[in-house]
Amino acid sequence: MLKKIALIGQPNVGKSSLFNRIAKKRIAIVSDLAGTTRDIRKHEVEILERPALMLDTGGIDDTDDAIFSNVKRKAIETAKESDIILFMVDGKKIPDDKDKELFYELQTLGKKLALVVNKIDSDREKEERLWSFFEFGIDQDNLFGISVSHNRGTKRLFEWIAELLPPKEEEEQINYELLD
């Protein structure tokens, strides 16, 4: 049974872009329009030669809209069923109360949890912006400043994930000569 990795966060933080990068193909629709992803998209992936099931969720928005309420419910259910949660936030914005509340809610699930700060496009931005996300109270080993669009910082994130996944099972080699 494959371990499940859930991508959770507000709309337009880069969840679908990261999903596509890990899948190594364009599966999820990527758009500047908030709310493009509404359903859970699943795909078997390999992260540093370790298999997993990646789950892309819709952006969690606290509007009173019935559609977004359903998207949030599905995303939280997916997080509960997952083994690893990648909580993505927008590194171009300062941390907001919605992100903090959602992060704390995800912490209560007792899963392996990473805070993935996307849109950190340069070393200067990493120094200027990443420190403000330490106020979530997360260990620095579980805080990742990345840029999905520029493929920056993803190696460290992938190594962290791979350590939590079992190695790929080698196909059993059958020696047919010994069966006679």
TADA-V444843 format. One record per helix or strand of 3 or more residues. SS is the DSSP state (H for helix, E for strand). FROM is the first residue (numbers start at 1). LEN is the number of residues. If there is no record, write none. Layout:
SS&FROM&LEN  SS&FROM&LEN
This chain:
E&4&6  H&15&9  E&41&7  E&50&7  H&66&16  E&84&7  H&97&11  E&112&7  H&123&14  H&140&3  E&143&3  H&154&10  H&176&4
